[in-house]
Amino acid sequence: MSEKITAMYKNRIRLENPRHVQRLLARTINYLHEGEITDNKARVVGYLCGIMLRGFETVDLQQRIEELEEYAKRGGHD
C-alpha cells in the first residue's frame, strides 16, 4: 500500500452527514483515477456510500413525519 493510501486511512473518516459522504466519494474517485485504489475497492465504497445516503434520507423523512404528526395533534395550529 502506498504512503498516500496509508495516510488516507490513518484518520477515521467522519460520515455524519451527506456532505461527508459526498467528500468520501469525491476522494475515492480521485484515488481511483490516480490508480491508488482498485476499482473493486472503489465499487465497495460507492455501494456503502449509497447505503449511508439512503439512511440519512430515511432519518430526515422520519423527522419530518414526526413533525407533521405533532402539528396534526395540535389541530394544525402552531
N, CA, C, O and CB atoms as a CASP TS submission, in Angstrom:
PFRMAT TS
TARGET T0000
AUTHOR 0000-0000-0000
METHOD Language model
MODEL 1
PARENT N/A
ATOM      1  N   MET     1       0.851  -1.172   0.000  1.00  0.00           N
ATOM      2  CA  MET     1       0.000   0.000   0.000  1.00  0.00           C
ATOM      3  C   MET     1       0.898   1.237   0.000  1.00  0.00           C
ATOM      4  O   MET     1       1.874   1.307   0.746  1.00  0.00           O
ATOM      5  CB  MET     1      -0.968  -0.003   1.226  1.00  0.00           C
ATOM      6  N   SER     2       0.554   2.213  -0.847  1.00  0.00           N
ATOM      7  CA  SER     2       1.393   3.398  -0.960  1.00  0.00           C
ATOM      8  C   SER     2       1.265   4.270   0.291  1.00  0.00           C
ATOM      9  O   SER     2       0.348   4.107   1.096  1.00  0.00           O
ATOM     10  CB  SER     2       1.019   4.202  -2.215  1.00  0.00           C
ATOM     11  N   GLU     3       2.218   5.206   0.427  1.00  0.00           N
ATOM     12  CA  GLU     3       2.175   6.121   1.576  1.00  0.00           C
ATOM     13  C   GLU     3       0.912   6.966   1.558  1.00  0.00           C
ATOM     14  O   GLU     3       0.331   7.259   2.603  1.00  0.00           O
ATOM     15  CB  GLU     3       3.410   7.031   1.586  1.00  0.00           C
ATOM     16  N   LYS     4       0.490   7.356   0.354  1.00  0.00           N
ATOM     17  CA  LYS     4      -0.702   8.193   0.217  1.00  0.00           C
ATOM     18  C   LYS     4      -1.934   7.463   0.746  1.00  0.00           C
ATOM     19  O   LYS     4      -2.735   8.046   1.476  1.00  0.00           O
ATOM     20  CB  LYS     4      -0.912   8.597  -1.256  1.00  0.00           C
ATOM     21  N   ILE     5      -2.085   6.199   0.385  1.00  0.00           N
ATOM     22  CA  ILE     5      -3.225   5.419   0.836  1.00  0.00           C
ATOM     23  C   ILE     5      -3.126   5.161   2.333  1.00  0.00           C
ATOM     24  O   ILE     5      -4.130   5.228   3.042  1.00  0.00           O
ATOM     25  CB  ILE     5      -3.313   4.095   0.067  1.00  0.00           C
ATOM     26  N   THR     6      -1.927   4.867   2.818  1.00  0.00           N
ATOM     27  CA  THR     6      -1.741   4.661   4.252  1.00  0.00           C
ATOM     28  C   THR     6      -2.172   5.912   5.007  1.00  0.00           C
ATOM     29  O   THR     6      -2.834   5.817   6.041  1.00  0.00           O
ATOM     30  CB  THR     6      -0.268   4.309   4.574  1.00  0.00           C
ATOM     31  N   ALA     7      -1.799   7.085   4.496  1.00  0.00           N
ATOM     32  CA  ALA     7      -2.190   8.341   5.135  1.00  0.00           C
ATOM     33  C   ALA     7      -3.699   8.530   5.069  1.00  0.00           C
ATOM     34  O   ALA     7      -4.298   9.065   6.002  1.00  0.00           O
ATOM     35  CB  ALA     7      -1.478   9.528   4.471  1.00  0.00           C
ATOM     36  N   MET     8      -4.321   8.092   3.966  1.00  0.00           N
ATOM     37  CA  MET     8      -5.755   8.239   3.813  1.00  0.00           C
ATOM     38  C   MET     8      -6.501   7.490   4.905  1.00  0.00           C
ATOM     39  O   MET     8      -7.525   7.967   5.394  1.00  0.00           O
ATOM     40  CB  MET     8      -6.194   7.750   2.447  1.00  0.00           C
ATOM     41  N   TYR     9      -6.003   6.329   5.290  1.00  0.00           N
ATOM     42  CA  TYR     9      -6.675   5.511   6.282  1.00  0.00           C
ATOM     43  C   TYR     9      -6.161   5.747   7.693  1.00  0.00           C
ATOM     44  O   TYR     9      -6.629   5.103   8.632  1.00  0.00           O
ATOM     45  CB  TYR     9      -6.527   4.070   5.930  1.00  0.00           C
ATOM     46  N   LYS    10      -5.208   6.655   7.861  1.00  0.00           N
ATOM     47  CA  LYS    10      -4.647   6.939   9.185  1.00  0.00           C
ATOM     48  C   LYS    10      -5.715   7.520  10.109  1.00  0.00           C
ATOM     49  O   LYS    10      -5.805   7.139  11.276  1.00  0.00           O
ATOM     50  CB  LYS    10      -3.456   7.912   9.070  1.00  0.00           C
ATOM     51  N   ASN    11      -6.518   8.438   9.589  1.00  0.00           N
ATOM     52  CA  ASN    11      -7.583   9.067  10.370  1.00  0.00           C
ATOM     53  C   ASN    11      -8.923   8.476   9.956  1.00  0.00           C
ATOM     54  O   ASN    11      -9.164   8.200   8.780  1.00  0.00           O
ATOM     55  CB  ASN    11      -7.581  10.610  10.181  1.00  0.00           C
ATOM     56  N   ARG    12      -9.778   8.291  10.933  1.00  0.00           N
ATOM     57  CA  ARG    12     -11.120   7.795  10.620  1.00  0.00           C
ATOM     58  C   ARG    12     -11.871   8.842   9.811  1.00  0.00           C
ATOM     59  O   ARG    12     -11.721  10.044  10.030  1.00  0.00           O
ATOM     60  CB  ARG    12     -11.901   7.443  11.917  1.00  0.00           C
ATOM     61  N   ILE    13     -12.662   8.375   8.892  1.00  0.00           N
ATOM     62  CA  ILE    13     -13.450   9.266   8.052  1.00  0.00           C
ATOM     63  C   ILE    13     -14.773   9.533   8.743  1.00  0.00           C
ATOM     64  O   ILE    13     -15.494   8.603   9.105  1.00  0.00           O
ATOM     65  CB  ILE    13     -13.671   8.664   6.635  1.00  0.00           C
ATOM     66  N   ARG    14     -15.092  10.814   8.925  1.00  0.00           N
ATOM     67  CA  ARG    14     -16.374  11.172   9.537  1.00  0.00           C
ATOM     68  C   ARG    14     -17.452  11.104   8.467  1.00  0.00           C
ATOM     69  O   ARG    14     -17.331  11.717   7.407  1.00  0.00           O
ATOM     70  CB  ARG    14     -16.320  12.597  10.187  1.00  0.00           C
ATOM     71  N   LEU    15     -18.490  10.365   8.750  1.00  0.00           N
ATOM     72  CA  LEU    15     -19.620  10.266   7.832  1.00  0.00           C
ATOM     73  C   LEU    15     -20.888  10.607   8.605  1.00  0.00           C
ATOM     74  O   LEU    15     -21.780   9.776   8.776  1.00  0.00           O
ATOM     75  CB  LEU    15     -19.713   8.839   7.190  1.00  0.00           C
ATOM     76  N   GLU    16     -20.940  11.852   9.064  1.00  0.00           N
ATOM     77  CA  GLU    16     -22.034  12.290   9.923  1.00  0.00           C
ATOM     78  C   GLU    16     -23.164  12.958   9.162  1.00  0.00           C
ATOM     79  O   GLU    16     -24.240  13.176   9.719  1.00  0.00           O
ATOM     80  CB  GLU    16     -21.516  13.228  10.960  1.00  0.00           C
ATOM     81  N   ASN    17     -22.938  13.284   7.900  1.00  0.00           N
ATOM     82  CA  ASN    17     -23.982  13.912   7.096  1.00  0.00           C
ATOM     83  C   ASN    17     -23.700  13.658   5.614  1.00  0.00           C
ATOM     84  O   ASN    17     -22.616  13.194   5.262  1.00  0.00           O
ATOM     85  CB  ASN    17     -24.066  15.441   7.388  1.00  0.00           C
ATOM     86  N   PRO    18     -24.660  13.957   4.754  1.00  0.00           N
ATOM     87  CA  PRO    18     -24.467  13.683   3.331  1.00  0.00           C
ATOM     88  C   PRO    18     -23.251  14.381   2.710  1.00  0.00           C
ATOM     89  O   PRO    18     -22.644  13.846   1.782  1.00  0.00           O
ATOM     90  CB  PRO    18     -25.693  14.088   2.585  1.00  0.00           C
ATOM     91  N   ARG    19     -22.896  15.543   3.202  1.00  0.00           N
ATOM     92  CA  ARG    19     -21.724  16.242   2.658  1.00  0.00           C
ATOM     93  C   ARG    19     -20.448  15.441   2.917  1.00  0.00           C
ATOM     94  O   ARG    19     -19.565  15.400   2.061  1.00  0.00           O
ATOM     95  CB  ARG    19     -21.600  17.654   3.274  1.00  0.00           C
ATOM     96  N   HIS    20     -20.340  14.812   4.075  1.00  0.00           N
ATOM     97  CA  HIS    20     -19.172  13.969   4.367  1.00  0.00           C
ATOM     98  C   HIS    20     -19.120  12.788   3.404  1.00  0.00           C
ATOM     99  O   HIS    20     -18.049  12.424   2.919  1.00  0.00           O
ATOM    100  CB  HIS    20     -19.212  13.463   5.831  1.00  0.00           C
ATOM    101  N   VAL    21     -20.273  12.196   3.129  1.00  0.00           N
ATOM    102  CA  VAL    21     -20.323  11.074   2.196  1.00  0.00           C
ATOM    103  C   VAL    21     -19.907  11.542   0.807  1.00  0.00           C
ATOM    104  O   VAL    21     -19.179  10.844   0.100  1.00  0.00           O
ATOM    105  CB  VAL    21     -21.739  10.450   2.158  1.00  0.00           C
ATOM    106  N   GLN    22     -20.369  12.717   0.425  1.00  0.00           N
ATOM    107  CA  GLN    22     -20.013  13.289  -0.870  1.00  0.00           C
ATOM    108  C   GLN    22     -18.488  13.488  -0.973  1.00  0.00           C
ATOM    109  O   GLN    22     -17.888  13.207  -2.010  1.00  0.00           O
ATOM    110  CB  GLN    22     -20.752  14.636  -1.084  1.00  0.00           C
ATOM    111  N   ARG    23     -17.884  13.967   0.098  1.00  0.00           N
ATOM    112  CA  ARG    23     -16.425  14.151   0.106  1.00  0.00           C
ATOM    113  C   ARG    23     -15.691  12.825  -0.043  1.00  0.00           C
ATOM    114  O   ARG    23     -14.707  12.728  -0.776  1.00  0.00           O
ATOM    115  CB  ARG    23     -15.984  14.843   1.398  1.00  0.00           C
ATOM    116  N   LEU    24     -16.180  11.808   0.659  1.00  0.00           N
ATOM    117  CA  LEU    24     -15.559  10.491   0.560  1.00  0.00           C
ATOM    118  C   LEU    24     -15.666   9.959  -0.867  1.00  0.00           C
ATOM    119  O   LEU    24     -14.701   9.408  -1.398  1.00  0.00           O
ATOM    120  CB  LEU    24     -16.214   9.509   1.549  1.00  0.00           C
ATOM    121  N   LEU    25     -16.821  10.119  -1.482  1.00  0.00           N
ATOM    122  CA  LEU    25     -16.980   9.667  -2.860  1.00  0.00           C
ATOM    123  C   LEU    25     -16.037  10.406  -3.807  1.00  0.00           C
ATOM    124  O   LEU    25     -15.425   9.790  -4.680  1.00  0.00           O
ATOM    125  CB  LEU    25     -18.424   9.857  -3.311  1.00  0.00           C
ATOM    126  N   ALA    26     -15.918  11.715  -3.638  1.00  0.00           N
ATOM    127  CA  ALA    26     -15.010  12.502  -4.475  1.00  0.00           C
ATOM    128  C   ALA    26     -13.572  12.043  -4.278  1.00  0.00           C
ATOM    129  O   ALA    26     -12.826  11.895  -5.246  1.00  0.00           O
ATOM    130  CB  ALA    26     -15.137  14.004  -4.154  1.00  0.00           C
ATOM    131  N   ARG    27     -13.183  11.817  -3.031  1.00  0.00           N
ATOM    132  CA  ARG    27     -11.837  11.345  -2.717  1.00  0.00           C
ATOM    133  C   ARG    27     -11.589   9.970  -3.350  1.00  0.00           C
ATOM    134  O   ARG    27     -10.523   9.708  -3.906  1.00  0.00           O
ATOM    135  CB  ARG    27     -11.632  11.278  -1.187  1.00  0.00           C
ATOM    136  N   THR    28     -12.590   9.112  -3.251  1.00  0.00           N
ATOM    137  CA  THR    28     -12.467   7.766  -3.812  1.00  0.00           C
ATOM    138  C   THR    28     -12.320   7.821  -5.319  1.00  0.00           C
ATOM    139  O   THR    28     -11.503   7.099  -5.890  1.00  0.00           O
ATOM    140  CB  THR    28     -13.677   6.913  -3.436  1.00  0.00           C
ATOM    141  N   ILE    29     -13.104   8.673  -5.971  1.00  0.00           N
ATOM    142  CA  ILE    29     -12.997   8.823  -7.429  1.00  0.00           C
ATOM    143  C   ILE    29     -11.613   9.297  -7.809  1.00  0.00           C
ATOM    144  O   ILE    29     -11.023   8.794  -8.765  1.00  0.00           O
ATOM    145  CB  ILE    29     -14.053   9.804  -7.960  1.00  0.00           C
ATOM    146  N   ASN    30     -11.085  10.264  -7.069  1.00  0.00           N
ATOM    147  CA  ASN    30      -9.734  10.761  -7.362  1.00  0.00           C
ATOM    148  C   ASN    30      -8.685   9.681  -7.174  1.00  0.00           C
ATOM    149  O   ASN    30      -7.797   9.532  -8.013  1.00  0.00           O
ATOM    150  CB  ASN    30      -9.403  11.954  -6.475  1.00  0.00           C
ATOM    151  N   TYR    31      -8.772   8.924  -6.087  1.00  0.00           N
ATOM    152  CA  TYR    31      -7.810   7.839  -5.866  1.00  0.00           C
ATOM    153  C   TYR    31      -7.914   6.782  -6.945  1.00  0.00           C
ATOM    154  O   TYR    31      -6.897   6.240  -7.378  1.00  0.00           O
ATOM    155  CB  TYR    31      -8.027   7.203  -4.498  1.00  0.00           C
ATOM    156  N   LEU    32      -9.118   6.482  -7.385  1.00  0.00           N
ATOM    157  CA  LEU    32      -9.295   5.507  -8.460  1.00  0.00           C
ATOM    158  C   LEU    32      -8.686   6.029  -9.749  1.00  0.00           C
ATOM    159  O   LEU    32      -7.995   5.295 -10.456  1.00  0.00           O
ATOM    160  CB  LEU    32     -10.785   5.185  -8.666  1.00  0.00           C
ATOM    161  N   HIS    33      -8.935   7.279 -10.053  1.00  0.00           N
ATOM    162  CA  HIS    33      -8.395   7.898 -11.267  1.00  0.00           C
ATOM    163  C   HIS    33      -6.865   7.893 -11.268  1.00  0.00           C
ATOM    164  O   HIS    33      -6.228   7.722 -12.308  1.00  0.00           O
ATOM    165  CB  HIS    33      -8.912   9.334 -11.402  1.00  0.00           C
ATOM    166  N   GLU    34      -6.295   8.085 -10.082  1.00  0.00           N
ATOM    167  CA  GLU    34      -4.829   8.114  -9.957  1.00  0.00           C
ATOM    168  C   GLU    34      -4.230   6.720  -9.831  1.00  0.00           C
ATOM    169  O   GLU    34      -3.009   6.578  -9.759  1.00  0.00           O
ATOM    170  CB  GLU    34      -4.425   8.949  -8.751  1.00  0.00           C
ATOM    171  N   GLY    35      -5.064   5.698  -9.805  1.00  0.00           N
ATOM    172  CA  GLY    35      -4.575   4.330  -9.693  1.00  0.00           C
ATOM    173  C   GLY    35      -4.131   3.955  -8.296  1.00  0.00           C
ATOM    174  O   GLY    35      -3.381   2.994  -8.124  1.00  0.00           O
ATOM    175  N   GLU    36      -4.578   4.693  -7.300  1.00  0.00           N
ATOM    176  CA  GLU    36      -4.165   4.449  -5.919  1.00  0.00           C
ATOM    177  C   GLU    36      -4.999   3.376  -5.222  1.00  0.00           C
ATOM    178  O   GLU    36      -4.557   2.793  -4.232  1.00  0.00           O
ATOM    179  CB  GLU    36      -4.242   5.729  -5.136  1.00  0.00           C
ATOM    180  N   ILE    37      -6.205   3.113  -5.733  1.00  0.00           N
ATOM    181  CA  ILE    37      -7.036   2.045  -5.190  1.00  0.00           C
ATOM    182  C   ILE    37      -7.591   1.224  -6.350  1.00  0.00           C
ATOM    183  O   ILE    37      -7.632   1.689  -7.490  1.00  0.00           O
ATOM    184  CB  ILE    37      -8.190   2.621  -4.306  1.00  0.00           C
ATOM    185  N   THR    38      -8.011   0.017  -6.051  1.00  0.00           N
ATOM    186  CA  THR    38      -8.568  -0.849  -7.083  1.00  0.00           C
ATOM    187  C   THR    38     -10.004  -0.436  -7.386  1.00  0.00           C
ATOM    188  O   THR    38     -10.683   0.184  -6.567  1.00  0.00           O
ATOM    189  CB  THR    38      -8.510  -2.330  -6.646  1.00  0.00           C
ATOM    190  N   ASP    39     -10.441  -0.798  -8.581  1.00  0.00           N
ATOM    191  CA  ASP    39     -11.827  -0.477  -8.921  1.00  0.00           C
ATOM    192  C   ASP    39     -12.790  -1.281  -8.046  1.00  0.00           C
ATOM    193  O   ASP    39     -13.912  -0.837  -7.804  1.00  0.00           O
ATOM    194  CB  ASP    39     -12.099  -0.758 -10.417  1.00  0.00           C
ATOM    195  N   ASN    40     -12.374  -2.445  -7.572  1.00  0.00           N
ATOM    196  CA  ASN    40     -13.222  -3.217  -6.670  1.00  0.00           C
ATOM    197  C   ASN    40     -13.421  -2.475  -5.346  1.00  0.00           C
ATOM    198  O   ASN    40     -14.536  -2.414  -4.828  1.00  0.00           O
ATOM    199  CB  ASN    40     -12.610  -4.605  -6.418  1.00  0.00           C
ATOM    200  N   LYS    41     -12.351  -1.920  -4.808  1.00  0.00           N
ATOM    201  CA  LYS    41     -12.465  -1.168  -3.548  1.00  0.00           C
ATOM    202  C   LYS    41     -13.311   0.082  -3.755  1.00  0.00           C
ATOM    203  O   LYS    41     -14.113   0.433  -2.890  1.00  0.00           O
ATOM    204  CB  LYS    41     -11.063  -0.782  -3.009  1.00  0.00           C
ATOM    205  N   ALA    42     -13.143   0.758  -4.888  1.00  0.00           N
ATOM    206  CA  ALA    42     -13.940   1.944  -5.179  1.00  0.00           C
ATOM    207  C   ALA    42     -15.418   1.571  -5.295  1.00  0.00           C
ATOM    208  O   ALA    42     -16.284   2.321  -4.843  1.00  0.00           O
ATOM    209  CB  ALA    42     -13.450   2.623  -6.477  1.00  0.00           C
ATOM    210  N   ARG    43     -15.705   0.428  -5.891  1.00  0.00           N
ATOM    211  CA  ARG    43     -17.078  -0.043  -6.028  1.00  0.00           C
ATOM    212  C   ARG    43     -17.713  -0.278  -4.652  1.00  0.00           C
ATOM    213  O   ARG    43     -18.863   0.090  -4.409  1.00  0.00           O
ATOM    214  CB  ARG    43     -17.118  -1.336  -6.864  1.00  0.00           C
ATOM    215  N   VAL    44     -16.943  -0.892  -3.769  1.00  0.00           N
ATOM    216  CA  VAL    44     -17.444  -1.161  -2.414  1.00  0.00           C
ATOM    217  C   VAL    44     -17.724   0.151  -1.684  1.00  0.00           C
ATOM    218  O   VAL    44     -18.764   0.296  -1.042  1.00  0.00           O
ATOM    219  CB  VAL    44     -16.427  -2.015  -1.612  1.00  0.00           C
ATOM    220  N   VAL    45     -16.805   1.097  -1.781  1.00  0.00           N
ATOM    221  CA  VAL    45     -17.004   2.397  -1.130  1.00  0.00           C
ATOM    222  C   VAL    45     -18.256   3.068  -1.693  1.00  0.00           C
ATOM    223  O   VAL    45     -19.062   3.610  -0.937  1.00  0.00           O
ATOM    224  CB  VAL    45     -15.759   3.313  -1.325  1.00  0.00           C
ATOM    225  N   GLY    46     -18.422   3.037  -3.017  1.00  0.00           N
ATOM    226  CA  GLY    46     -19.600   3.631  -3.638  1.00  0.00           C
ATOM    227  C   GLY    46     -20.886   2.976  -3.162  1.00  0.00           C
ATOM    228  O   GLY    46     -21.866   3.662  -2.873  1.00  0.00           O
ATOM    229  N   TYR    47     -20.886   1.670  -3.079  1.00  0.00           N
ATOM    230  CA  TYR    47     -22.057   0.927  -2.614  1.00  0.00           C
ATOM    231  C   TYR    47     -22.406   1.318  -1.176  1.00  0.00           C
ATOM    232  O   TYR    47     -23.560   1.612  -0.867  1.00  0.00           O
ATOM    233  CB  TYR    47     -21.803  -0.593  -2.709  1.00  0.00           C
ATOM    234  N   LEU    48     -21.400   1.317  -0.308  1.00  0.00           N
ATOM    235  CA  LEU    48     -21.634   1.662   1.091  1.00  0.00           C
ATOM    236  C   LEU    48     -22.073   3.115   1.249  1.00  0.00           C
ATOM    237  O   LEU    48     -22.903   3.419   2.106  1.00  0.00           O
ATOM    238  CB  LEU    48     -20.379   1.410   1.910  1.00  0.00           C
ATOM    239  N   CYS    49     -21.527   4.010   0.436  1.00  0.00           N
ATOM    240  CA  CYS    49     -21.955   5.407   0.488  1.00  0.00           C
ATOM    241  C   CYS    49     -23.422   5.532   0.090  1.00  0.00           C
ATOM    242  O   CYS    49     -24.158   6.333   0.668  1.00  0.00           O
ATOM    243  CB  CYS    49     -21.078   6.276  -0.432  1.00  0.00           C
ATOM    244  N   GLY    50     -23.846   4.750  -0.886  1.00  0.00           N
ATOM    245  CA  GLY    50     -25.252   4.759  -1.277  1.00  0.00           C
ATOM    246  C   GLY    50     -26.151   4.342  -0.128  1.00  0.00           C
ATOM    247  O   GLY    50     -27.205   4.937   0.095  1.00  0.00           O
ATOM    248  N   ILE    51     -25.732   3.322   0.597  1.00  0.00           N
ATOM    249  CA  ILE    51     -26.496   2.871   1.762  1.00  0.00           C
ATOM    250  C   ILE    51     -26.546   3.971   2.817  1.00  0.00           C
ATOM    251  O   ILE    51     -27.599   4.224   3.402  1.00  0.00           O
ATOM    252  CB  ILE    51     -25.879   1.584   2.357  1.00  0.00           C
ATOM    253  N   MET    52     -25.422   4.619   3.060  1.00  0.00           N
ATOM    254  CA  MET    52     -25.387   5.703   4.061  1.00  0.00           C
ATOM    255  C   MET    52     -26.314   6.844   3.651  1.00  0.00           C
ATOM    256  O   MET    52     -27.047   7.379   4.482  1.00  0.00           O
ATOM    257  CB  MET    52     -23.941   6.234   4.243  1.00  0.00           C
ATOM    258  N   LEU    53     -26.283   7.220   2.364  1.00  0.00           N
ATOM    259  CA  LEU    53     -27.139   8.313   1.905  1.00  0.00           C
ATOM    260  C   LEU    53     -28.616   7.967   2.062  1.00  0.00           C
ATOM    261  O   LEU    53     -29.411   8.826   2.444  1.00  0.00           O
ATOM    262  CB  LEU    53     -26.835   8.648   0.444  1.00  0.00           C
ATOM    263  N   ARG    54     -28.991   6.734   1.777  1.00  0.00           N
ATOM    264  CA  ARG    54     -30.381   6.313   1.979  1.00  0.00           C
ATOM    265  C   ARG    54     -30.742   6.360   3.466  1.00  0.00           C
ATOM    266  O   ARG    54     -31.871   6.696   3.825  1.00  0.00           O
ATOM    267  CB  ARG    54     -30.605   4.886   1.417  1.00  0.00           C
ATOM    268  N   GLY    55     -29.787   6.026   4.320  1.00  0.00           N
ATOM    269  CA  GLY    55     -30.020   6.116   5.760  1.00  0.00           C
ATOM    270  C   GLY    55     -30.260   7.547   6.208  1.00  0.00           C
ATOM    271  O   GLY    55     -31.161   7.805   7.006  1.00  0.00           O
ATOM    272  N   PHE    56     -29.463   8.479   5.704  1.00  0.00           N
ATOM    273  CA  PHE    56     -29.666   9.894   6.040  1.00  0.00           C
ATOM    274  C   PHE    56     -31.042  10.352   5.561  1.00  0.00           C
ATOM    275  O   PHE    56     -31.741  11.079   6.267  1.00  0.00           O
ATOM    276  CB  PHE    56     -28.552  10.777   5.410  1.00  0.00           C
ATOM    277  N   GLU    57     -31.426   9.925   4.362  1.00  0.00           N
ATOM    278  CA  GLU    57     -32.725  10.297   3.814  1.00  0.00           C
ATOM    279  C   GLU    57     -33.858   9.739   4.678  1.00  0.00           C
ATOM    280  O   GLU    57     -34.850  10.423   4.931  1.00  0.00           O
ATOM    281  CB  GLU    57     -32.858   9.795   2.367  1.00  0.00           C
ATOM    282  N   THR    58     -33.703   8.509   5.121  1.00  0.00           N
ATOM    283  CA  THR    58     -34.722   7.874   5.957  1.00  0.00           C
ATOM    284  C   THR    58     -34.881   8.622   7.275  1.00  0.00           C
ATOM    285  O   THR    58     -36.001   8.868   7.722  1.00  0.00           O
ATOM    286  CB  THR    58     -34.362   6.404   6.222  1.00  0.00           C
ATOM    287  N   VAL    59     -33.767   8.982   7.893  1.00  0.00           N
ATOM    288  CA  VAL    59     -33.822   9.727   9.158  1.00  0.00           C
ATOM    289  C   VAL    59     -34.501  11.074   8.939  1.00  0.00           C
ATOM    290  O   VAL    59     -35.332  11.490   9.747  1.00  0.00           O
ATOM    291  CB  VAL    59     -32.398   9.929   9.744  1.00  0.00           C
ATOM    292  N   ASP    60     -34.153  11.756   7.852  1.00  0.00           N
ATOM    293  CA  ASP    60     -34.759  13.052   7.553  1.00  0.00           C
ATOM    294  C   ASP    60     -36.267  12.912   7.363  1.00  0.00           C
ATOM    295  O   ASP    60     -37.038  13.707   7.900  1.00  0.00           O
ATOM    296  CB  ASP    60     -34.120  13.668   6.297  1.00  0.00           C
ATOM    297  N   LEU    61     -36.687  11.905   6.603  1.00  0.00           N
ATOM    298  CA  LEU    61     -38.116  11.687   6.381  1.00  0.00           C
ATOM    299  C   LEU    61     -38.836  11.352   7.691  1.00  0.00           C
ATOM    300  O   LEU    61     -39.951  11.817   7.929  1.00  0.00           O
ATOM    301  CB  LEU    61     -38.329  10.558   5.359  1.00  0.00           C
ATOM    302  N   GLN    62     -38.191  10.545   8.536  1.00  0.00           N
ATOM    303  CA  GLN    62     -38.787  10.193   9.825  1.00  0.00           C
ATOM    304  C   GLN    62     -38.999  11.449  10.675  1.00  0.00           C
ATOM    305  O   GLN    62     -40.050  11.607  11.297  1.00  0.00           O
ATOM    306  CB  GLN    62     -37.892   9.178  10.577  1.00  0.00           C
ATOM    307  N   GLN    63     -38.019  12.327  10.703  1.00  0.00           N
ATOM    308  CA  GLN    63     -38.146  13.563  11.475  1.00  0.00           C
ATOM    309  C   GLN    63     -39.275  14.435  10.933  1.00  0.00           C
ATOM    310  O   GLN    63     -40.029  15.027  11.706  1.00  0.00           O
ATOM    311  CB  GLN    63     -36.825  14.343  11.459  1.00  0.00           C
ATOM    312  N   ARG    64     -39.394  14.514   9.610  1.00  0.00           N
ATOM    313  CA  ARG    64     -40.458  15.308   9.003  1.00  0.00           C
ATOM    314  C   ARG    64     -41.832  14.735   9.336  1.00  0.00           C
ATOM    315  O   ARG    64     -42.761  15.479   9.650  1.00  0.00           O
ATOM    316  CB  ARG    64     -40.272  15.377   7.488  1.00  0.00           C
ATOM    317  N   ILE    65     -41.955  13.417   9.268  1.00  0.00           N
ATOM    318  CA  ILE    65     -43.220  12.770   9.604  1.00  0.00           C
ATOM    319  C   ILE    65     -43.595  13.055  11.046  1.00  0.00           C
ATOM    320  O   ILE    65     -44.746  13.378  11.342  1.00  0.00           O
ATOM    321  CB  ILE    65     -43.137  11.259   9.365  1.00  0.00           C
ATOM    322  N   GLU    66     -42.627  12.935  11.943  1.00  0.00           N
ATOM    323  CA  GLU    66     -42.896  13.197  13.359  1.00  0.00           C
ATOM    324  C   GLU    66     -43.351  14.638  13.570  1.00  0.00           C
ATOM    325  O   GLU    66     -44.255  14.891  14.367  1.00  0.00           O
ATOM    326  CB  GLU    66     -41.646  12.908  14.207  1.00  0.00           C
ATOM    327  N   GLU    67     -42.727  15.592  12.858  1.00  0.00           N
ATOM    328  CA  GLU    67     -43.129  16.993  12.974  1.00  0.00           C
ATOM    329  C   GLU    67     -44.547  17.199  12.461  1.00  0.00           C
ATOM    330  O   GLU    67     -45.335  17.921  13.072  1.00  0.00           O
ATOM    331  CB  GLU    67     -42.158  17.893  12.208  1.00  0.00           C
ATOM    332  N   LEU    68     -44.875  16.561  11.333  1.00  0.00           N
ATOM    333  CA  LEU    68     -46.226  16.675  10.785  1.00  0.00           C
ATOM    334  C   LEU    68     -47.263  16.046  11.715  1.00  0.00           C
ATOM    335  O   LEU    68     -48.355  16.587  11.891  1.00  0.00           O
ATOM    336  CB  LEU    68     -46.294  16.017   9.406  1.00  0.00           C
ATOM    337  N   GLU    69     -46.918  14.904  12.309  1.00  0.00           N
ATOM    338  CA  GLU    69     -47.832  14.265  13.252  1.00  0.00           C
ATOM    339  C   GLU    69     -48.064  15.147  14.469  1.00  0.00           C
ATOM    340  O   GLU    69     -49.191  15.265  14.948  1.00  0.00           O
ATOM    341  CB  GLU    69     -47.288  12.904  13.686  1.00  0.00           C
ATOM    342  N   GLU    70     -47.022  15.754  14.960  1.00  0.00           N
ATOM    343  CA  GLU    70     -47.142  16.651  16.115  1.00  0.00           C
ATOM    344  C   GLU    70     -48.005  17.863  15.751  1.00  0.00           C
ATOM    345  O   GLU    70     -48.844  18.293  16.542  1.00  0.00           O
ATOM    346  CB  GLU    70     -45.739  17.112  16.602  1.00  0.00           C
ATOM    347  N   TYR    71     -47.796  18.400  14.573  1.00  0.00           N
ATOM    348  CA  TYR    71     -48.590  19.538  14.083  1.00  0.00           C
ATOM    349  C   TYR    71     -50.067  19.150  13.981  1.00  0.00           C
ATOM    350  O   TYR    71     -50.943  19.921  14.372  1.00  0.00           O
ATOM    351  CB  TYR    71     -48.063  20.020  12.700  1.00  0.00           C
ATOM    352  N   ALA    72     -50.339  17.950  13.455  1.00  0.00           N
ATOM    353  CA  ALA    72     -51.722  17.464  13.316  1.00  0.00           C
ATOM    354  C   ALA    72     -52.372  17.261  14.687  1.00  0.00           C
ATOM    355  O   ALA    72     -53.561  17.535  14.850  1.00  0.00           O
ATOM    356  CB  ALA    72     -51.751  16.141  12.517  1.00  0.00           C
ATOM    357  N   LYS    73     -51.611  16.786  15.665  1.00  0.00           N
ATOM    358  CA  LYS    73     -52.136  16.581  17.021  1.00  0.00           C
ATOM    359  C   LYS    73     -52.567  17.903  17.652  1.00  0.00           C
ATOM    360  O   LYS    73     -53.521  17.952  18.430  1.00  0.00           O
ATOM    361  CB  LYS    73     -51.081  15.898  17.905  1.00  0.00           C
ATOM    362  N   ARG    74     -51.857  18.965  17.309  1.00  0.00           N
ATOM    363  CA  ARG    74     -52.190  20.284  17.839  1.00  0.00           C
ATOM    364  C   ARG    74     -53.358  20.914  17.075  1.00  0.00           C
ATOM    365  O   ARG    74     -53.723  22.063  17.324  1.00  0.00           O
ATOM    366  CB  ARG    74     -50.967  21.202  17.777  1.00  0.00           C
ATOM    367  N   GLY    75     -53.932  20.162  16.156  1.00  0.00           N
ATOM    368  CA  GLY    75     -55.060  20.677  15.384  1.00  0.00           C
ATOM    369  C   GLY    75     -54.640  21.585  14.251  1.00  0.00           C
ATOM    370  O   GLY    75     -55.443  22.375  13.754  1.00  0.00           O
ATOM    371  N   GLY    76     -53.380  21.480  13.835  1.00  0.00           N
ATOM    372  CA  GLY    76     -52.906  22.296  12.722  1.00  0.00           C
ATOM    373  C   GLY    76     -52.561  23.719  13.106  1.00  0.00           C
ATOM    374  O   GLY    76     -52.472  24.597  12.248  1.00  0.00           O
ATOM    375  N   HIS    77     -52.366  23.949  14.406  1.00  0.00           N
ATOM    376  CA  HIS    77     -52.001  25.288  14.877  1.00  0.00           C
ATOM    377  C   HIS    77     -50.604  25.253  15.476  1.00  0.00           C
ATOM    378  O   HIS    77     -50.198  24.271  16.098  1.00  0.00           O
ATOM    379  CB  HIS    77     -53.027  25.813  15.918  1.00  0.00           C
ATOM    380  N   ASP    78     -49.879  26.346  15.273  1.00  0.00           N
ATOM    381  CA  ASP    78     -48.531  26.446  15.844  1.00  0.00           C
ATOM    382  C   ASP    78     -48.564  26.741  17.301  1.00  0.00           C
ATOM    383  O   ASP    78     -47.513  26.857  17.931  1.00  0.00           O
ATOM    384  CB  ASP    78     -47.736  27.500  15.147  1.00  0.00           C
TER
END
